[in-house]
Amino acid sequence: MIRRNLEHKIERALKQFPAVVLLGARQTGKTTLAKMLRPDWRYVDLEKSSDYEFVKRDYDFFFATNPSNIVFDEVQNLPELLSELRGVIDSDRERKGRFILTGSCAPSLLKGVVESLAGRVALIEVGTLKLNEIQGRELPEFYKILTAFPSRDHLDLLLRMKVGFSRDEVLGHFLRGGYPEPVLSGDPDFQSSWMSNYERTYLDRDVRALFPRLNVQNFRRFLGMLCELSGTIINRSEVGRSLGASEGAVRDYLEIAEGTFLWRSIGSLEKTASKSMVKMPRGYIRDSGLLNHLKGTRTQEQLLTWAGVGSAFEGAMLEEILLGIASLENSPWPAAYYRTRGGAEVDLVLTDPAGLRIPIEIKFGMSTKQSDLRSLSGFVEQEKCPYGILVNNAEEVRLLAPKIIQIPAGFL
């Protein structure tokens, strides 16, 4: 069993709430994680017809004989279960840690949770594997510094970090991504066939079932476009013209891709000193291995010679950072990007619970020119940030300029 960074967060939530909902894309290890944390609990697979019918046939009987210690898997297949759970939980409201639910379609599941279980459950997202999980190592120190210490102390603590992954390990993870089954197999041929099957299953089963009126062929073409758009600002009207679809249809496609955890959308930063902000959203395909598969990239040589490798690497590092922080933090860390019409840009701006902003710029190369720091340094000064971070493929942590720290990707 792979140890997950989220384990302590889930255990903490089970002590605080009657139920915990694990959300995430299919095949990210939600079921495995739930079974590992509670191996003696009853497991109910709502994609299995016998389990589905047993629960649905008589809720009163089921919960009379199974009042707690249940894992409900893929609960979006039985949305009415959420309203039934509300009564079960409220009958013994002070009792914590009774149920774990998993689901892989956020829009319908979140709606049901908000309507039926608000205040009764903790929502926790399970992403694909981070490199430290694959290697069986602790979560990098970077995240503990960001979440456990006041921002004024970060710069000195970050400069003291010594242990990171090698560049080769980072590039290997960038190529393969983090879906557990293919990555842990260590077999490139199996990875390729697994990804092909995952793509077909996603389009031909999941999307068709969840959105029966959707033009799947158009959506398939849209996914191909997302490979090119990953890491860029999305102009929905331009995408619509390329697809021969309306801007509204493109908006719906993006919501589907995001709601099924394929895509992460990041909005532009609000409330800044700049008056010339670009307001359109940007985003990226969340798992770099899936992106590389969809692009037909199978080897590291193909990856390194791809013209879009910089944008792809940026997306991969953004996902690593956001998953790392989320594995420790209960409080939200809003994420945005910053770009002005004059061309000043910062790839990621995090806002910590105290309201301080941490700007992060990501470069694929090993060295960074001072001219490349202009936007980051300008943002730190403009927004009075405690420091800014430049992520690249260098080998050491060091100061590049006043309040600008270089952190190699291996430390993330």
VEXDREN-2710 file (C-alpha; in Angstrom, 1 decimal):
% VEXDREN-2710
k/r/px/py/pz
1/MET/0.0/0.0/0.0
2/ILE/1.3/3.4/-1.0
3/ARG/1.2/5.9/1.9
4/ARG/-0.7/9.0/1.0
5/ASN/0.0/12.6/2.1
6/LEU/-3.7/13.0/2.9
7/GLU/-3.9/10.3/5.6
8/HIS/-3.5/12.5/8.6
9/LYS/-5.9/15.1/7.2
10/ILE/-8.6/12.4/6.6
11/GLU/-8.0/10.9/10.1
12/ARG/-8.4/14.4/11.6
13/ALA/-11.6/15.0/9.6
14/LEU/-13.1/11.7/10.8
15/LYS/-12.6/12.8/14.4
16/GLN/-14.4/16.1/13.6
17/PHE/-17.3/15.1/11.3
18/PRO/-19.8/12.2/11.1
19/ALA/-18.7/11.6/7.5
20/VAL/-15.9/12.3/5.1
21/VAL/-16.3/12.6/1.3
22/LEU/-13.3/11.8/-0.8
23/LEU/-13.5/13.4/-4.2
24/GLY/-11.2/13.0/-7.2
25/ALA/-10.8/11.6/-10.7
26/ARG/-11.3/7.9/-11.4
27/GLN/-8.3/5.7/-10.6
28/THR/-6.6/8.2/-8.3
29/GLY/-6.7/5.7/-5.4
30/LYS/-9.7/7.0/-3.4
31/THR/-11.1/3.5/-2.8
32/THR/-7.7/2.0/-1.9
33/LEU/-7.1/4.9/0.5
34/ALA/-10.5/4.5/2.2
35/LYS/-9.9/0.7/2.6
36/MET/-6.4/1.2/3.9
37/LEU/-7.5/3.7/6.6
38/ARG/-10.6/1.6/7.6
39/PRO/-9.8/-2.0/6.6
40/ASP/-12.5/-3.4/9.0
41/TRP/-15.3/-1.3/7.8
42/ARG/-18.1/-2.6/5.5
43/TYR/-17.4/-1.7/1.8
44/VAL/-20.4/-0.9/-0.4
45/ASP/-19.6/-0.5/-4.2
46/LEU/-22.4/1.5/-5.7
47/GLU/-21.2/0.6/-9.2
48/LYS/-22.0/-3.1/-8.4
49/SER/-25.6/-3.9/-9.0
50/SER/-26.0/-6.2/-6.0
51/ASP/-24.7/-3.6/-3.6
52/TYR/-26.7/-0.8/-5.2
53/GLU/-29.9/-2.7/-5.0
54/PHE/-29.3/-3.9/-1.4
55/VAL/-28.9/-0.3/-0.2
56/LYS/-31.6/1.2/-2.4
57/ARG/-34.3/-1.4/-1.7
58/ASP/-34.9/-0.4/1.9
59/TYR/-32.8/2.4/3.4
60/ASP/-34.4/2.0/6.8
61/PHE/-33.4/-1.7/7.0
62/PHE/-29.9/-1.1/5.6
63/PHE/-29.1/1.7/8.2
64/ALA/-30.8/-0.2/11.0
65/THR/-28.4/-3.0/10.5
66/ASN/-25.4/-0.8/9.3
67/PRO/-25.6/2.4/11.4
68/SER/-21.9/3.3/11.0
69/ASN/-18.5/2.1/9.8
70/ILE/-19.4/2.0/6.1
71/VAL/-17.4/3.0/3.0
72/PHE/-19.8/4.0/0.2
73/ASP/-17.9/3.9/-3.1
74/GLU/-18.8/6.0/-6.2
75/VAL/-21.8/7.6/-4.3
76/GLN/-22.7/9.8/-7.3
77/ASN/-24.4/6.7/-8.7
78/LEU/-27.0/6.9/-5.9
79/PRO/-27.5/10.6/-5.2
80/GLU/-30.6/10.0/-3.1
81/LEU/-28.4/8.2/-0.6
82/LEU/-27.1/11.7/0.6
83/SER/-30.6/12.8/1.8
84/GLU/-31.0/9.4/3.5
85/LEU/-27.7/9.9/5.3
86/ARG/-28.8/13.2/6.6
87/GLY/-31.5/11.6/8.7
88/VAL/-29.1/8.8/9.9
89/ILE/-26.5/11.3/10.9
90/ASP/-28.9/13.6/12.6
91/SER/-30.3/10.8/14.7
92/ASP/-27.0/10.7/16.5
93/ARG/-25.4/14.0/15.5
94/GLU/-22.6/14.0/18.1
95/ARG/-21.2/10.7/16.9
96/LYS/-18.1/11.3/14.6
97/GLY/-16.3/9.1/12.1
98/ARG/-19.2/7.0/10.9
99/PHE/-19.0/7.0/7.1
100/ILE/-16.6/7.5/4.2
101/LEU/-18.0/8.3/0.8
102/THR/-16.1/8.4/-2.4
103/GLY/-17.1/10.1/-5.7
104/SER/-15.6/11.0/-9.0
105/CYS/-17.9/13.6/-10.4
106/ALA/-17.8/16.9/-8.5
107/PRO/-20.8/18.9/-9.8
108/SER/-23.6/16.4/-9.0
109/LEU/-21.9/15.2/-5.8
110/LEU/-21.2/18.6/-4.5
111/LYS/-24.7/19.8/-5.2
112/GLY/-26.1/16.8/-3.2
113/VAL/-23.7/17.4/-0.3
114/VAL/-24.5/21.1/-0.2
115/GLU/-28.2/20.4/-0.3
116/SER/-28.3/17.4/2.1
117/LEU/-25.2/17.2/4.2
118/ALA/-23.9/20.7/4.7
119/GLY/-22.1/20.9/8.1
120/ARG/-22.2/17.2/8.5
121/VAL/-19.3/16.1/6.2
122/ALA/-15.7/17.1/5.4
123/LEU/-14.9/17.3/1.6
124/ILE/-11.3/16.1/0.8
125/GLU/-9.9/15.9/-2.7
126/VAL/-7.7/13.0/-3.6
127/GLY/-5.4/13.8/-6.5
128/THR/-2.9/11.6/-8.4
129/LEU/0.3/10.6/-6.7
130/LYS/3.0/13.1/-5.9
131/LEU/6.5/12.0/-6.4
132/ASN/7.2/11.6/-2.7
133/GLU/4.3/9.2/-2.4
134/ILE/5.6/7.1/-5.3
135/GLN/9.1/7.0/-3.7
136/GLY/7.8/6.3/-0.2
137/ARG/9.3/9.5/1.2
138/GLU/7.9/12.2/3.5
139/LEU/6.0/15.2/2.0
140/PRO/8.7/17.8/1.1
141/GLU/9.6/20.3/3.7
142/PHE/8.5/23.1/1.5
143/TYR/4.8/22.6/2.3
144/LYS/5.3/22.3/6.0
145/ILE/7.2/25.6/6.0
146/LEU/4.4/27.3/4.1
147/THR/1.6/26.0/6.3
148/ALA/3.2/25.8/9.7
149/PHE/5.2/29.0/10.1
150/PRO/4.4/32.7/9.8
151/SER/5.1/34.1/6.4
152/ARG/7.8/36.5/7.8
153/ASP/9.9/33.4/8.7
154/HIS/9.6/31.6/5.4
155/LEU/12.5/33.0/3.5
156/ASP/15.1/32.0/6.0
157/LEU/13.6/28.5/6.5
158/LEU/13.2/27.9/2.8
159/LEU/16.9/28.8/2.2
160/ARG/17.9/26.0/4.7
161/MET/16.1/23.2/2.8
162/LYS/18.7/20.7/1.7
163/VAL/16.9/17.5/0.5
164/GLY/15.1/17.3/-2.8
165/PHE/14.5/14.9/-5.7
166/SER/17.0/14.8/-8.5
167/ARG/16.3/16.4/-11.9
168/ASP/16.1/13.0/-13.5
169/GLU/13.5/11.9/-10.9
170/VAL/11.5/15.1/-11.5
171/LEU/11.6/14.7/-15.3
172/GLY/10.5/11.1/-15.0
173/HIS/7.6/12.0/-12.9
174/PHE/6.7/14.8/-15.3
175/LEU/6.6/12.3/-18.2
176/ARG/4.7/9.6/-16.4
177/GLY/2.3/11.6/-14.2
178/GLY/0.8/10.1/-11.0
179/TYR/-2.1/7.7/-11.8
180/PRO/-1.2/4.9/-9.4
181/GLU/-1.7/1.7/-11.4
182/PRO/0.4/2.6/-14.5
183/VAL/3.1/4.5/-12.6
184/LEU/3.6/1.8/-10.0
185/SER/3.8/-0.9/-12.7
186/GLY/7.0/0.6/-14.0
187/ASP/6.1/-0.7/-17.5
188/PRO/6.0/1.9/-20.3
189/ASP/4.0/-0.4/-22.6
190/PHE/1.4/-1.0/-19.8
191/GLN/1.3/2.8/-19.1
192/SER/0.5/3.5/-22.8
193/SER/-2.2/0.9/-23.0
194/TRP/-3.7/1.9/-19.6
195/MET/-3.9/5.5/-20.6
196/SER/-5.6/4.6/-23.9
197/ASN/-8.1/2.6/-22.0
198/TYR/-8.6/5.4/-19.5
199/GLU/-9.2/7.9/-22.3
200/ARG/-11.9/5.6/-23.9
201/THR/-13.5/4.9/-20.6
202/TYR/-13.7/8.5/-19.6
203/LEU/-15.3/9.5/-22.9
204/ASP/-17.4/6.5/-23.8
205/ARG/-18.7/5.6/-20.3
206/ASP/-18.3/8.3/-17.7
207/VAL/-19.0/11.4/-19.8
208/ARG/-21.8/9.7/-21.8
209/ALA/-23.5/8.5/-18.5
210/LEU/-23.1/11.8/-16.7
211/PHE/-24.1/14.1/-19.7
212/PRO/-26.3/12.0/-22.0
213/ARG/-27.1/15.0/-24.2
214/LEU/-23.5/15.9/-24.8
215/ASN/-22.1/15.8/-28.3
216/VAL/-19.3/13.4/-27.4
217/GLN/-17.5/13.7/-30.8
218/ASN/-17.3/17.5/-30.3
219/PHE/-16.1/17.0/-26.8
220/ARG/-13.5/14.5/-28.0
221/ARG/-12.2/17.2/-30.3
222/PHE/-12.3/19.7/-27.5
223/LEU/-10.0/17.5/-25.4
224/GLY/-7.5/17.5/-28.2
225/MET/-7.6/21.2/-28.2
226/LEU/-7.1/21.3/-24.4
227/CYS/-3.7/19.6/-24.9
228/GLU/-2.6/22.7/-26.8
229/LEU/-4.3/25.1/-24.5
230/SER/-2.9/23.5/-21.2
231/GLY/-1.1/26.3/-19.4
232/THR/-2.5/29.1/-21.4
233/ILE/-5.3/31.7/-21.1
234/ILE/-8.6/30.4/-22.5
235/ASN/-10.4/32.5/-25.0
236/ARG/-13.8/30.7/-25.2
237/SER/-15.0/32.5/-28.3
238/GLU/-11.8/31.5/-30.2
239/VAL/-12.1/27.9/-29.1
240/GLY/-15.7/27.9/-30.1
241/ARG/-14.9/29.2/-33.6
242/SER/-12.3/26.4/-34.0
243/LEU/-14.8/23.8/-32.9
244/GLY/-17.8/25.2/-34.7
245/ALA/-19.5/25.5/-31.4
246/SER/-21.0/28.4/-29.3
247/GLU/-19.1/30.1/-26.6
248/GLY/-21.7/28.7/-24.2
249/ALA/-20.9/25.1/-25.3
250/VAL/-17.2/25.7/-24.7
251/ARG/-18.0/27.0/-21.2
252/ASP/-20.0/23.8/-20.6
253/TYR/-17.1/21.6/-21.9
254/LEU/-14.7/23.4/-19.6
255/GLU/-17.1/22.8/-16.7
256/ILE/-17.3/19.1/-17.5
257/ALA/-13.6/18.7/-17.8
258/GLU/-13.1/20.5/-14.5
259/GLY/-16.0/18.8/-12.7
260/THR/-14.5/15.4/-13.6
261/PHE/-11.1/16.5/-12.4
262/LEU/-9.4/16.3/-15.8
263/TRP/-8.8/20.0/-15.9
264/ARG/-7.9/22.7/-13.3
265/SER/-9.0/26.2/-14.0
266/ILE/-7.3/29.1/-12.4
267/GLY/-8.9/32.6/-12.4
268/SER/-7.1/35.9/-12.7
269/LEU/-6.1/37.7/-9.5
270/GLU/-8.6/40.2/-8.1
271/LYS/-8.1/43.3/-6.1
272/THR/-4.6/44.3/-7.1
273/ALA/-2.9/47.6/-7.4
274/SER/-2.8/47.2/-11.2
275/LYS/-5.6/48.6/-13.3
276/SER/-4.8/46.7/-16.5
277/MET/-5.5/43.1/-15.6
278/VAL/-6.3/40.3/-18.0
279/LYS/-9.5/38.7/-16.7
280/MET/-9.9/35.5/-18.7
281/PRO/-9.3/32.2/-16.9
282/ARG/-6.4/29.9/-17.6
283/GLY/-5.9/26.3/-16.8
284/TYR/-4.2/23.0/-17.5
285/ILE/-4.7/19.2/-17.7
286/ARG/-4.1/18.2/-14.2
287/ASP/-2.1/15.0/-14.6
288/SER/1.1/15.5/-16.8
289/GLY/1.2/11.8/-17.7
290/LEU/-2.3/12.0/-19.2
291/LEU/-1.4/15.2/-21.0
292/ASN/1.7/13.5/-22.5
293/HIS/-0.4/10.5/-23.5
294/LEU/-3.0/12.7/-25.3
295/LYS/-0.2/14.6/-27.0
296/GLY/1.4/11.3/-28.2
297/THR/4.5/11.9/-26.1
298/ARG/6.0/8.6/-24.9
299/THR/9.7/9.2/-24.2
300/GLN/11.7/11.8/-22.3
301/GLU/13.4/12.8/-25.6
302/GLN/10.0/13.5/-27.2
303/LEU/9.0/15.5/-24.1
304/LEU/12.1/17.6/-24.0
305/THR/12.0/18.5/-27.7
306/TRP/8.2/19.4/-27.6
307/ALA/7.7/23.1/-28.3
308/GLY/5.1/23.3/-25.5
309/VAL/7.2/21.7/-22.8
310/GLY/7.4/24.9/-20.8
311/SER/3.7/25.3/-20.5
312/ALA/3.3/21.6/-19.7
313/PHE/5.9/21.8/-17.0
314/GLU/4.3/24.9/-15.5
315/GLY/1.0/23.0/-15.2
316/ALA/2.7/20.0/-13.7
317/MET/4.4/22.1/-11.0
318/LEU/1.3/24.1/-10.2
319/GLU/-0.6/20.8/-9.6
320/GLU/2.3/19.5/-7.4
321/ILE/2.2/22.7/-5.3
322/LEU/-1.6/22.8/-4.9
323/LEU/-1.9/19.1/-4.0
324/GLY/1.0/19.5/-1.5
325/ILE/-0.6/22.4/0.3
326/ALA/-4.1/20.8/0.2
327/SER/-2.7/17.7/1.9
328/LEU/-1.9/19.7/5.0
329/GLU/-4.2/22.6/5.1
330/ASN/-7.9/22.7/6.1
331/SER/-8.2/26.4/5.4
332/PRO/-8.5/27.4/1.7
333/TRP/-5.4/28.8/0.0
334/PRO/-7.0/30.7/-3.0
335/ALA/-4.9/30.3/-6.2
336/ALA/-4.9/32.7/-9.1
337/TYR/-2.6/34.0/-11.8
338/TYR/-1.6/37.5/-12.6
339/ARG/-1.2/39.1/-16.0
340/THR/-1.5/42.7/-17.2
341/ARG/-2.3/43.9/-20.6
342/GLY/1.3/45.2/-20.7
343/GLY/2.7/41.7/-20.4
344/ALA/3.7/41.5/-16.7
345/GLU/2.9/37.9/-15.6
346/VAL/3.1/35.6/-12.5
347/ASP/2.1/32.0/-13.0
348/LEU/0.6/31.4/-9.6
349/VAL/-0.4/33.7/-6.7
350/LEU/-1.3/31.9/-3.5
351/THR/-3.1/33.7/-0.7
352/ASP/-2.5/32.2/2.8
353/PRO/-5.1/32.2/5.5
354/ALA/-3.7/35.4/6.9
355/GLY/-4.3/37.2/3.6
356/LEU/-0.6/37.4/2.5
357/ARG/0.2/36.8/-1.1
358/ILE/2.9/34.4/-2.3
359/PRO/3.8/34.8/-6.0
360/ILE/5.4/31.9/-7.8
361/GLU/6.9/31.9/-11.3
362/ILE/7.8/28.6/-13.0
363/LYS/10.5/28.1/-15.6
364/PHE/11.6/24.9/-17.3
365/GLY/15.3/25.7/-17.6
366/MET/18.1/25.4/-15.1
367/SER/19.2/29.0/-15.0
368/THR/17.3/32.3/-14.9
369/LYS/18.3/35.7/-16.3
370/GLN/17.7/38.8/-14.1
371/SER/15.4/40.1/-16.9
372/ASP/13.2/37.0/-16.3
373/LEU/12.6/38.1/-12.7
374/ARG/11.2/41.6/-13.6
375/SER/7.5/40.6/-13.4
376/LEU/8.0/38.6/-10.2
377/SER/10.1/41.3/-8.5
378/GLY/7.6/44.0/-9.6
379/PHE/4.7/42.0/-8.2
380/VAL/6.5/41.5/-4.8
381/GLU/7.1/45.2/-4.5
382/GLN/3.6/46.3/-5.8
383/GLU/1.7/43.9/-3.6
384/LYS/4.1/44.2/-0.6
385/CYS/4.6/40.4/-0.6
386/PRO/7.0/38.9/2.0
387/TYR/8.9/37.1/-0.8
388/GLY/8.5/35.6/-4.3
389/ILE/9.5/32.1/-5.5
390/LEU/11.1/31.1/-8.8
391/VAL/10.7/27.4/-9.5
392/ASN/13.1/25.8/-12.1
393/ASN/15.2/22.8/-12.7
394/ALA/18.3/24.1/-10.9
395/GLU/20.1/22.1/-8.3
396/GLU/20.2/24.4/-5.3
397/VAL/18.0/26.7/-3.2
398/ARG/19.3/30.2/-3.3
399/LEU/18.4/33.9/-3.4
400/LEU/18.3/35.3/-6.9
401/ALA/17.5/38.8/-5.9
402/PRO/16.2/40.6/-2.8
403/LYS/13.1/38.7/-1.7
404/ILE/13.2/36.3/-4.7
405/ILE/14.2/32.7/-3.8
406/GLN/15.0/30.0/-6.4
407/ILE/13.5/26.6/-5.4
408/PRO/14.4/23.7/-7.7
409/ALA/11.4/21.6/-8.8
410/GLY/12.8/18.6/-6.9
411/PHE/12.0/20.4/-3.6
412/LEU/8.3/20.5/-4.5
END
